[in-house]
Amino acid sequence: MIDSHTHLHLCEPPETELVAAAEVTGRPLRGVVHAAGVTGDGLVTALTRDGMERVWAPKVAGALRLHGATATRQLDWWVGFSSMATLLGLPGQLAYATGNAWLDGLVSWRRASGLPATAINWGQWSDVGMSRALTYSVLDPITPDEGIEALQALVGGPLNRVGVGRLRLDRAVAVTPEFRELGYFEKVIAEFDSASGGSSVDHRASIDDGDRSVVSVPDWSQLSAEDRLSELEIRLRTILARELRMSASGINVDQPFPELGLDSMMALTVLRQTQKLVGIDLSANMLFNHPTISSLAAYVAELLAPQQVPQEDAADIELDSAGSVLDELFDHVESASAGSESGTF
C-alpha cells in the first residue's frame, strides 16, 4: 500500500515491484513498514518444518527481502513490527517468537550498518490486528488509537528496539519475583516501587488473599473416585479461567494449556492455587507433564486417593522394610569388621 507521502507499507512480495510502485511518481521512497506475520499454535513436540516455514516466511523471509530491496535507498525510517513474545515469551508460539526475535536481530544489524531501523515489540491490541488473539498474563490490551500514537512517536526516532504495551507489573512481580532481575524493565520497576510505596510484598499479599476464593475445600478423602475427579475438573477449570480472564464454560478440558494461552507466569499462579486447593506440594513440571485439565485432574485425583492397603498388610510391609534395612546395615558392619581384621579397612 502506498500513501500520499510515498511511504511503502508491506503487503506481499515481490518486493522489487513494491519499491517500483512507490517510486512510480518520480518521488523517492522514504520509509518502509514490515508488518507481515502469522502465528503458529502448537506444542514444541508437535512442531514441523512446514509449520516453522509457514510462520517464518512472512516474518523472516519478508524482512530480509525488504531489507535487500531497499538497502541502497536513502530512507528516513525502516520499521519492523515485532512482538512482546521476544521480551516476555509466549508458550505455544515457538515459531512466532523466534521469527520475531530474528526480526529484532535484523533491525540491530541494520542499525550497526548505518541504516535506519526500528523494531517495535507490540503487546496486545484491542479490537484490531492479529495480536488481539494472543494472551499475555502480564499485559492488558492497548487501543488502536494508543497504538497509532506510539507508532507516530517512534517512526524515524533514535530507538533501535522498543516494547509497546500496557504492562501489569503488579502481576509480573507478584507471580515471578525474578522479573525484577530483568534489566530491560529496571526503570519501570523502580517507578512501580516508588508509586506503590516500595513494597511488592503488599501486592503479593493482596493476590494471595484473592487466591482464597478457592474456599470450602472438600474433604477429598471422603469423596468417591468419580466425585473426586469431577470436583477437581470443575475447580481447576475455574482457576484456569480466572487466570486467562475467560469464562470457565469456554475452556475445553482436553485442550493443551499452551493452546489456551497459558504462559509461564500464569502457570506459576495455577500451580500455587492448585496446591492450596488440594493441600499437597506439587512439582513445578506438573503442568508440563499433564498439559490439559482432564489429565491434570486425573493426576491430582490419584494423588488424593486414600491408600487402600489393609492395616495388617501395611504393618507387615513396614516390618519387612525395616528388617531389610537392618540386614543391609549389619552386612555393612560385618564387612567393615572383616576388612579391619585383615588390615584392609
C-alpha positions in Angstrom: 0.0 0.0 0.0 1.4 3.4 -1.0 0.3 6.5 0.9 0.3 10.1 -0.3 3.8 10.6 1.1 5.2 7.7 -1.0 5.9 5.6 2.1 5.8 1.9 1.5 3.6 -0.4 3.7 4.4 -4.1 3.3 1.7 -6.3 1.8 3.1 -9.1 -0.3 6.2 -9.7 -2.4 7.7 -9.3 -4.9 9.4 -6.6 -3.0 11.0 -5.1 -6.1 7.6 -4.4 -7.6 6.5 -2.7 -4.4 9.5 -0.4 -4.5 8.9 0.4 -8.1 5.3 1.2 -7.4 6.3 3.5 -4.6 8.6 5.4 -6.9 6.4 5.5 -10.0 5.6 9.1 -9.5 9.3 10.0 -9.5 9.3 10.8 -5.8 11.9 8.8 -3.8 10.9 6.1 -1.4 11.3 7.4 2.2 10.1 4.7 4.5 9.2 1.1 5.0 6.9 -0.7 7.4 7.3 -4.5 7.6 4.1 -5.7 9.4 3.6 -9.2 7.9 3.2 -12.1 10.3 1.2 -15.2 11.2 1.0 -17.3 14.4 1.7 -21.0 14.7 -0.2 -22.5 17.7 1.2 -25.8 19.0 3.5 -27.6 21.4 7.2 -27.8 20.7 7.0 -31.5 20.3 4.4 -31.1 17.5 6.5 -28.5 15.6 7.3 -29.5 12.0 9.5 -28.0 9.3 6.5 -27.0 7.3 4.9 -25.3 10.3 8.1 -23.4 11.1 8.4 -22.3 7.5 4.8 -21.1 7.3 5.4 -18.8 10.2 8.9 -17.7 9.3 8.2 -17.0 5.6 6.3 -13.7 6.1 8.2 -12.5 9.1 11.8 -13.6 8.4 12.0 -14.0 4.6 9.8 -11.0 4.1 12.0 -8.8 6.2 15.2 -10.0 4.6 13.8 -9.4 1.1 12.6 -5.9 2.0 16.0 -5.1 3.5 17.7 -6.2 0.3 15.3 -4.3 -1.9 15.8 -1.0 0.0 19.3 -1.2 1.3 20.6 1.3 -1.4 17.7 3.8 -0.9 18.1 6.9 1.3 15.3 6.1 3.7 14.1 8.1 6.7 12.8 5.1 8.5 12.6 1.3 8.3 10.2 -0.1 10.9 9.7 -3.8 11.7 6.6 -4.9 13.6 7.9 -7.4 16.2 6.2 -8.8 19.3 6.4 -8.8 23.1 6.8 -12.5 22.6 10.5 -11.9 22.3 10.6 -10.0 25.6 8.2 -12.0 27.7 7.9 -15.3 26.0 4.7 -16.8 24.6 4.1 -20.5 25.3 2.8 -22.5 22.3 4.3 -20.0 19.8 7.9 -21.1 19.3 8.0 -20.4 15.6 6.3 -17.0 16.1 8.5 -15.9 19.0 11.8 -17.0 17.2 10.7 -15.4 14.0 10.2 -12.0 15.7 13.5 -12.4 17.6 15.1 -12.8 14.2 13.5 -9.6 13.0 14.8 -7.9 16.1 18.3 -9.1 15.2 18.0 -7.8 11.6 17.0 -4.4 12.9 20.0 -4.3 15.2 22.3 -5.3 12.3 20.8 -2.6 10.1 21.5 0.0 12.8 25.1 -1.3 13.2 25.5 -0.9 9.4 24.4 2.7 9.5 20.9 2.1 8.1 17.7 3.3 9.7 15.8 0.7 11.5 13.4 0.3 14.5 11.8 -2.8 15.9 8.6 -2.3 17.8 7.8 -5.2 20.1 4.0 -4.8 20.2 1.9 -6.2 23.0 -1.8 -6.9 22.7 -4.1 -4.6 20.8 -7.8 -4.5 21.3 -10.4 -4.7 18.5 -7.9 -5.0 15.6 -4.9 -6.9 14.5 -3.5 -10.4 14.9 -2.2 -9.8 18.5 -5.7 -9.3 19.9 -6.0 -13.1 19.8 -2.8 -13.6 21.8 -2.9 -13.7 25.6 -0.2 -12.4 27.9 -0.9 -12.8 31.7 1.1 -9.6 32.5 -0.3 -7.4 29.7 -3.6 -5.6 29.2 -4.6 -4.6 25.6 -3.9 -1.1 24.2 -6.4 0.6 22.0 -5.8 1.2 18.3 -5.6 4.9 19.0 -2.9 4.3 21.6 -1.0 2.1 19.1 -1.1 4.7 16.3 0.0 7.4 18.8 3.0 5.2 19.8 3.9 4.4 16.2 3.9 8.1 15.2 6.2 8.9 18.1 8.7 6.1 17.2 8.9 6.2 13.4 12.2 7.7 12.4 13.3 8.0 16.0 16.6 7.1 17.7 15.5 3.8 19.3 16.7 0.5 17.9 14.2 -1.7 19.7 11.2 -0.7 21.9 8.3 -2.5 23.5 4.9 -1.0 23.4 2.2 -2.5 25.7 0.3 -2.0 28.9 2.4 -3.9 31.4 0.8 -5.2 34.6 3.8 -5.0 36.9 1.7 -6.0 39.9 1.0 -9.3 38.3 4.5 -9.8 36.9 6.4 -9.1 40.2 3.9 -10.9 42.4 3.9 -14.1 40.3 7.6 -14.1 39.3 9.9 -12.1 41.7 12.7 -12.8 39.2 11.1 -10.3 36.9 12.9 -7.6 38.9 16.2 -9.0 37.7 15.4 -8.3 34.0 17.4 -5.2 33.2 15.1 -4.3 30.4 12.4 -3.4 33.0 14.7 -1.8 35.6 13.4 1.7 35.2 9.7 0.9 35.1 10.0 -1.4 38.1 11.7 1.4 40.1 8.8 3.7 39.2 6.4 1.0 40.2 8.1 0.6 43.6 8.0 4.3 44.2 4.3 4.6 43.3 3.4 1.6 45.5 5.5 2.7 48.5 8.3 0.3 47.7 6.6 -2.8 48.9 5.9 -5.6 46.5 5.1 -7.8 49.4 1.8 -6.0 49.8 1.0 -6.8 46.2 1.8 -10.5 46.7 -0.3 -10.5 49.9 -3.3 -9.0 48.1 -3.1 -11.6 45.3 -2.8 -14.3 47.9 -5.9 -13.1 49.6 -7.6 -13.2 46.2 -6.5 -16.8 45.8 -8.5 -17.7 48.9 -11.6 -17.6 46.6 -10.9 -21.3 46.4 -12.9 -21.8 49.6 -14.9 -24.6 51.1 -12.3 -27.2 50.0 -13.9 -30.6 50.4 -12.5 -33.5 52.4 -11.1 -35.2 49.3 -10.7 -38.5 51.2 -14.4 -38.7 51.8 -15.3 -38.4 48.1 -15.8 -41.3 45.8 -13.2 -41.6 43.0 -15.8 -40.3 40.4 -16.8 -37.4 42.5 -13.2 -36.5 43.3 -12.3 -36.4 39.7 -15.4 -34.3 38.7 -14.9 -31.8 41.5 -11.2 -31.4 40.6 -12.1 -30.7 36.9 -14.6 -28.1 37.9 -12.3 -26.3 40.3 -9.3 -26.5 38.0 -11.3 -25.0 35.2 -12.3 -22.2 37.5 -8.7 -21.5 38.4 -7.6 -21.5 34.8 -10.5 -19.4 33.7 -9.7 -16.7 36.3 -6.1 -16.6 35.1 -6.9 -16.5 31.4 -9.7 -13.9 32.0 -12.3 -16.0 30.3 -15.5 -18.0 31.1 -14.9 -21.4 32.7 -17.5 -22.8 30.3 -15.4 -21.7 27.4 -12.4 -23.9 28.4 -12.1 -27.3 26.7 -10.8 -29.7 29.4 -8.9 -31.7 26.7 -7.2 -28.7 25.0 -3.5 -28.3 25.9 -2.7 -25.3 28.2 -0.4 -23.5 25.6 -3.2 -23.5 23.1 -5.5 -21.9 25.6 -2.9 -19.1 26.1 -1.3 -20.2 29.4 2.2 -18.7 29.7 4.9 -19.4 32.2 3.8 -16.7 34.6 0.2 -17.9 34.5 1.4 -21.5 35.1 3.1 -20.5 38.4 -0.1 -19.0 39.6 -2.1 -22.0 38.6 0.4 -24.3 40.3 0.2 -22.3 43.5 -3.6 -22.2 43.6 -3.8 -25.9 42.8 -1.5 -26.6 45.8 -3.8 -24.6 48.0 -6.8 -26.4 46.7 -5.5 -29.9 47.4 -3.2 -29.2 50.3 -0.2 -31.0 49.0 3.1 -30.0 47.3 3.2 -30.4 43.6 6.2 -30.4 41.3 6.9 -27.5 39.1 6.8 -29.6 35.9 3.3 -30.9 36.8 1.6 -28.7 34.1 4.2 -29.8 31.5 3.6 -33.5 32.2 -0.2 -33.1 32.4 -1.0 -30.3 30.0 -4.8 -30.4 30.0 -7.5 -30.0 32.6 -8.6 -33.6 32.2 -5.1 -35.1 32.5 -4.2 -32.8 35.4 -7.4 -33.6 37.3 -6.8 -37.3 36.8 -3.2 -37.0 38.1 -4.1 -34.9 41.2 -7.1 -37.2 41.9 -4.7 -40.2 42.0 -2.5 -38.3 44.5 -5.5 -37.6 46.7 -6.9 -41.1 46.6 -6.8 -42.7 50.1 -4.4 -45.6 50.4 -6.3 -48.9 50.2 -3.6 -51.0 51.9 -5.1 -53.2 54.8 -3.8 -52.3 58.2 -2.2 -55.8 58.8 -0.5 -55.7 55.3 0.8 -52.2 56.0 2.3 -53.4 59.3 4.0 -56.3 57.5 5.4 -54.0 54.8 6.9 -51.7 57.4 8.4 -54.6 59.3 9.8 -56.2 56.2 11.2 -52.9 55.1 12.8 -52.2 58.5 14.2 -55.8 58.5 15.7 -55.4 55.1 17.3 -52.1 56.1 18.7 -53.6 59.3 20.0 -56.7 57.5 21.8 -54.4 55.0 23.3 -52.4 57.8 24.5 -55.5 59.6 26.1 -56.7 56.4 28.0 -53.5 56.0 29.2 -53.7 59.7 30.3 -57.3 59.3 32.1 -56.4 56.0 33.9 -53.5 57.7 34.9 -55.6 60.7 36.3 -58.3 58.4 38.2 -55.7 56.4 39.6 -54.2 59.6 40.8 -57.6 60.9 42.6 -58.3 57.6 44.2 -54.9 57.6 42.4 -53.6 54.6 39.8 -51.4 56.3 
